[in-house]
Amino acid sequence: MFLDHAKISATHSETEPDRIERLNRVYGYAMALADSDSNHECITKLAKLHDHKGTLMVIWHEAPSEFERIYFMKAWKSKIGDESTHVEHALMLQEPHAEEGNDAAA
């Protein structure tokens, strides 16, 4: 069982809680498509889903394949999503790790 699920957020979610509910459905739809393709890596590559004013922002730890992009396009375009093709993909920014013992002395 996979427990490190993607973070889900939405612009104006405080006043429009249905946005979060919609993202949860879209997430399930896309993961079902991945599962039906025996794509077990998709879920581990996904970092975050965000609804930004009707645009689905899909943030990845690793670059998605074309099929993985299509999973989210299909889900967002469906009746459970926004019924639009406004989907953007981006990679999660990685923070550089400071090396131990490299403190600069003046």
ROLO-597874 format. One line per 10 residues: number of its first residue (from 1); for each residue x, y, z of N, C-alpha, C, O. Coordinates in Angstrom, 1 decimal. Layout:
NUM) X Y Z X Y Z X Y Z X Y Z; ...
//
This chain:
1) 0.8 -1.2 0.0 0.0 0.0 0.0 0.9 1.2 0.0 1.9 1.3 0.8; 0.6 2.2 -0.9 1.3 3.4 -1.0 0.7 4.5 -0.1 -0.5 4.8 -0.2; 1.5 5.1 0.8 1.0 6.0 1.8 1.4 7.5 1.5 0.9 8.4 2.2; 2.4 7.7 0.7 2.9 9.0 0.5 2.2 9.7 -0.7 2.8 10.0 -1.8; 0.9 9.9 -0.6 0.1 10.5 -1.7 0.4 11.9 -2.0 1.0 12.7 -1.1; 0.1 12.3 -3.2 0.3 13.7 -3.6 -0.5 14.7 -2.7 -1.5 14.4 -2.2; 0.1 15.9 -2.5 -0.6 17.0 -1.8 -1.6 17.5 -2.7 -1.4 17.6 -3.9; -2.8 17.9 -2.2 -3.9 18.5 -2.9 -4.2 19.8 -2.4 -4.5 20.0 -1.2; -4.3 20.8 -3.3 -4.7 22.2 -2.8 -5.4 22.9 -4.0 -5.4 22.4 -5.1; -6.1 24.0 -3.6 -6.8 24.7 -4.6 -6.9 26.2 -4.2 -7.1 26.5 -3.0
11) -6.9 27.0 -5.2 -7.1 28.4 -5.0 -8.6 28.6 -4.5 -9.5 28.0 -5.1; -8.8 29.4 -3.5 -10.1 29.7 -2.9 -10.8 28.5 -2.3 -12.0 28.4 -2.3; -10.0 27.5 -1.8 -10.6 26.3 -1.3 -11.3 26.6 0.1 -12.2 25.8 0.4; -11.0 27.7 0.7 -11.7 28.0 2.0 -13.1 28.3 1.7 -14.0 28.0 2.5; -13.4 29.0 0.6 -14.7 29.5 0.3 -15.4 28.5 -0.7 -16.6 28.6 -0.9; -14.6 27.7 -1.4 -15.2 26.8 -2.4 -14.6 25.4 -2.1 -13.7 24.9 -2.9; -15.0 24.7 -1.0 -14.5 23.4 -0.7 -14.7 22.3 -1.7 -14.0 21.3 -1.7; -15.6 22.5 -2.6 -15.9 21.5 -3.7 -14.7 21.4 -4.6 -14.5 20.4 -5.3; -13.8 22.4 -4.7 -12.6 22.3 -5.5 -11.7 21.2 -5.0 -11.1 20.4 -5.8; -11.5 21.0 -3.7 -10.7 19.9 -3.1 -11.3 18.6 -3.4 -10.7 17.6 -3.8
21) -12.6 18.5 -3.3 -13.4 17.3 -3.6 -13.2 16.9 -5.0 -12.9 15.7 -5.3; -13.3 17.8 -5.9 -13.1 17.6 -7.3 -11.6 17.1 -7.6 -11.5 16.1 -8.4; -10.7 17.7 -7.0 -9.3 17.2 -7.2 -9.1 15.8 -6.6 -8.3 15.0 -7.2; -9.7 15.4 -5.5 -9.6 14.1 -5.1 -10.2 13.1 -6.1 -9.6 12.0 -6.3; -11.3 13.4 -6.7 -11.9 12.6 -7.7 -11.0 12.5 -9.0 -10.8 11.4 -9.5; -10.4 13.6 -9.4 -9.5 13.6 -10.5 -8.2 12.8 -10.2 -7.8 12.0 -11.1; -7.7 12.9 -9.0 -6.6 12.1 -8.6 -6.9 10.6 -8.7 -6.1 9.8 -9.2; -8.1 10.2 -8.2 -8.5 8.8 -8.2 -8.6 8.3 -9.7 -8.2 7.2 -10.0; -9.2 9.1 -10.5 -9.5 8.8 -11.9 -8.1 8.5 -12.6 -7.9 7.5 -13.3; -7.2 9.5 -12.4 -5.9 9.4 -13.1 -5.1 8.2 -12.6 -4.4 7.5 -13.4
31) -5.2 7.9 -11.3 -4.4 6.8 -10.7 -5.1 5.4 -11.2 -4.4 4.5 -11.4; -6.4 5.4 -11.4 -7.0 4.2 -11.9 -6.6 4.0 -13.4 -6.3 2.8 -13.8; -6.4 5.1 -14.2 -5.9 4.9 -15.5 -4.5 4.4 -15.5 -4.1 3.5 -16.3; -3.7 4.9 -14.6 -2.3 4.4 -14.5 -2.3 2.9 -14.1 -1.5 2.1 -14.6; -3.1 2.6 -13.1 -3.2 1.2 -12.7 -3.6 0.3 -13.8 -3.1 -0.8 -13.9; -4.6 0.7 -14.6 -5.1 -0.1 -15.7 -4.0 -0.3 -16.7 -4.1 -1.3 -17.5; -3.0 0.6 -16.8 -1.9 0.4 -17.7 -0.7 -0.3 -17.1 0.3 -0.4 -17.7; -0.9 -0.8 -15.8 0.1 -1.4 -15.0 1.3 -0.4 -14.8 2.5 -0.8 -14.8; 1.0 0.9 -14.7 2.0 1.9 -14.5 2.1 2.1 -13.0 1.3 2.9 -12.4; 3.0 1.4 -12.3 3.1 1.5 -10.9 4.0 2.6 -10.4 4.1 2.9 -9.2
41) 4.7 3.2 -11.4 5.6 4.3 -11.0 5.0 5.7 -11.0 5.4 6.6 -10.3; 3.8 5.8 -11.7 3.2 7.1 -11.8 2.9 7.7 -10.4 3.2 8.9 -10.1; 2.3 6.9 -9.5 1.9 7.4 -8.2 3.1 7.9 -7.4 3.0 8.8 -6.6; 4.3 7.3 -7.6 5.5 7.7 -6.8 6.2 9.0 -7.4 6.9 9.7 -6.7; 5.9 9.2 -8.7 6.5 10.4 -9.4 5.7 11.7 -9.1 6.2 12.8 -9.2; 4.4 11.5 -8.7 3.5 12.7 -8.5 3.7 13.3 -7.2 3.8 12.7 -6.1; 3.9 14.7 -7.1 4.1 15.4 -5.9 2.9 16.2 -5.4 2.6 16.1 -4.2; 2.2 16.8 -6.4 1.1 17.7 -5.9 0.1 18.0 -7.1 0.5 18.0 -8.2; -1.1 18.1 -6.7 -2.2 18.6 -7.6 -2.7 19.9 -7.0 -3.0 20.0 -5.8; -2.9 20.9 -7.9 -3.4 22.2 -7.5 -4.4 22.7 -8.5 -4.1 22.7 -9.7
51) -5.5 23.1 -8.1 -6.5 23.8 -9.0 -6.3 25.3 -8.8 -6.7 25.9 -7.8; -5.8 25.9 -9.9 -5.6 27.3 -9.9 -6.6 28.0 -10.8 -6.3 28.1 -12.0; -7.7 28.4 -10.3 -8.7 29.1 -11.0 -9.2 28.3 -12.2 -9.3 28.9 -13.3; -9.4 27.0 -12.1 -9.8 26.2 -13.2 -8.8 25.5 -14.1 -9.1 24.8 -15.0; -7.5 25.8 -13.7 -6.4 25.1 -14.4 -5.8 24.1 -13.5 -5.4 24.4 -12.3; -5.7 22.8 -13.9 -5.1 21.8 -13.1 -3.6 21.9 -13.2 -3.0 21.8 -14.3; -2.9 22.1 -12.1 -1.5 22.1 -12.0 -1.0 20.8 -11.5 -1.4 20.4 -10.4; -0.3 20.1 -12.3 0.2 18.8 -11.8 1.8 18.9 -11.6 2.5 19.2 -12.6; 2.2 18.8 -10.4 3.6 18.9 -10.0 4.2 17.6 -9.8 3.7 16.7 -9.1; 5.3 17.3 -10.4 6.0 16.0 -10.4 7.3 16.1 -9.7 8.0 17.1 -9.7
61) 7.7 14.9 -9.0 9.1 14.8 -8.5 10.0 14.4 -9.7 11.2 14.8 -9.7; 9.5 13.7 -10.6 10.2 13.3 -11.8 9.4 13.6 -13.1 8.2 13.6 -13.0; 10.1 13.8 -14.2 9.4 14.1 -15.4 8.4 13.0 -15.8 8.7 11.9 -15.8; 7.1 13.4 -16.1 6.1 12.4 -16.5 6.3 12.0 -17.9 6.8 12.7 -18.7; 5.8 10.8 -18.2 5.8 10.3 -19.5 4.6 10.9 -20.2 3.7 11.5 -19.6; 4.5 10.7 -21.5 3.3 11.3 -22.3 2.0 10.6 -21.8 1.0 11.3 -21.7; 2.1 9.3 -21.5 0.9 8.6 -21.0 0.5 9.2 -19.6 -0.7 9.3 -19.4; 1.4 9.5 -18.8 1.1 10.1 -17.5 0.4 11.4 -17.6 -0.5 11.8 -16.8; 0.9 12.2 -18.6 0.3 13.5 -18.8 -1.2 13.3 -19.3 -2.1 14.0 -18.9; -1.4 12.3 -20.1 -2.7 12.0 -20.7 -3.7 11.6 -19.6 -4.9 11.9 -19.7
71) -3.2 10.8 -18.6 -4.1 10.4 -17.5 -4.8 11.6 -16.9 -6.0 11.6 -16.6; -4.0 12.6 -16.6 -4.5 13.8 -16.0 -5.4 14.7 -16.9 -6.4 15.3 -16.5; -5.0 14.7 -18.2 -5.8 15.4 -19.2 -7.2 14.8 -19.3 -8.2 15.4 -19.3; -7.2 13.4 -19.3 -8.5 12.7 -19.4 -9.4 12.9 -18.2 -10.6 13.2 -18.3; -8.7 12.9 -17.0 -9.5 13.1 -15.8 -10.0 14.5 -15.7 -11.2 14.6 -15.3; -9.2 15.5 -16.0 -9.7 16.9 -15.9 -10.7 17.2 -16.9 -11.6 18.0 -16.6; -10.6 16.6 -18.1 -11.6 16.8 -19.1 -12.9 16.1 -18.9 -13.9 16.5 -19.5; -13.0 15.1 -18.0 -14.2 14.4 -17.8 -15.2 15.1 -17.0 -14.9 16.3 -16.5; -16.4 14.6 -16.8 -17.4 15.2 -16.0 -17.1 15.3 -14.6 -17.6 16.2 -13.9; -16.2 14.5 -14.0 -15.8 14.6 -12.6 -14.8 15.7 -12.4 -14.6 16.1 -11.3
81) -14.2 16.1 -13.5 -13.2 17.2 -13.5 -13.8 18.5 -13.8 -14.9 18.8 -13.4; -13.0 19.3 -14.5 -13.4 20.7 -14.9 -14.1 20.7 -16.2 -14.6 21.7 -16.7; -14.1 19.6 -16.9 -14.5 19.5 -18.3 -13.8 20.4 -19.3 -14.4 20.9 -20.2; -12.5 20.6 -19.0 -11.7 21.5 -19.8 -10.3 20.8 -20.0 -10.0 19.7 -19.4; -9.5 21.3 -20.9 -8.2 20.8 -21.2 -7.1 21.7 -20.6 -6.0 21.6 -21.0; -7.5 22.5 -19.6 -6.5 23.4 -19.0 -5.7 22.7 -17.9 -6.0 22.7 -16.7; -4.6 22.0 -18.4 -3.8 21.2 -17.5 -2.3 21.6 -17.8 -1.9 21.7 -18.9; -1.6 21.9 -16.7 -0.2 22.3 -16.9 0.6 21.3 -16.0 0.2 20.9 -14.9; 1.8 21.0 -16.5 2.7 20.1 -15.7 4.0 20.8 -15.4 4.5 21.6 -16.2; 4.6 20.5 -14.3 5.8 21.1 -13.9 6.6 20.2 -12.9 6.0 19.3 -12.3
91) 7.9 20.4 -12.9 8.7 19.6 -12.0 8.8 20.3 -10.6 9.0 21.6 -10.6; 8.8 19.6 -9.5 9.0 20.1 -8.2 10.5 20.7 -8.1 11.4 20.0 -8.5; 10.6 21.9 -7.6 12.0 22.4 -7.4 12.7 21.7 -6.3 12.1 21.4 -5.2; 13.9 21.3 -6.5 14.7 20.6 -5.5 15.6 21.6 -4.8 16.3 22.3 -5.5; 15.6 21.5 -3.5 16.4 22.4 -2.8 17.8 21.8 -2.7 18.0 20.6 -2.5; 18.9 22.6 -3.0 20.2 22.0 -2.9 20.6 21.7 -1.5 20.2 22.4 -0.6; 21.2 20.6 -1.3 21.6 20.1 0.0 23.0 20.7 0.4 23.9 20.6 -0.4; 23.1 21.3 1.5 24.4 21.9 2.0 25.3 20.7 2.4 24.8 19.8 3.1; 26.5 20.7 1.9 27.4 19.6 2.3 27.9 19.8 3.7 28.3 20.9 4.1; 28.0 18.7 4.5 28.4 18.8 5.8 29.9 19.1 5.9 30.7 18.6 5.0
101) 30.4 19.9 6.8 31.8 20.2 7.0 32.3 21.2 6.0 33.5 21.5 6.0; 31.5 21.9 5.2 31.9 22.9 4.3 31.6 24.3 4.8 31.2 25.1 4.0; 31.6 24.5 6.1 31.3 25.8 6.6 32.5 26.7 6.2 33.6 26.4 6.5; 32.2 27.9 5.6 33.2 28.8 5.2 33.8 29.5 6.4 33.0 30.1 7.2; 35.0 29.5 6.6 35.7 30.3 7.7 36.2 31.6 7.2 36.8 31.6 6.1; 36.0 32.7 7.9 36.5 34.0 7.5 37.9 34.2 7.9 38.5 35.3 7.6
//
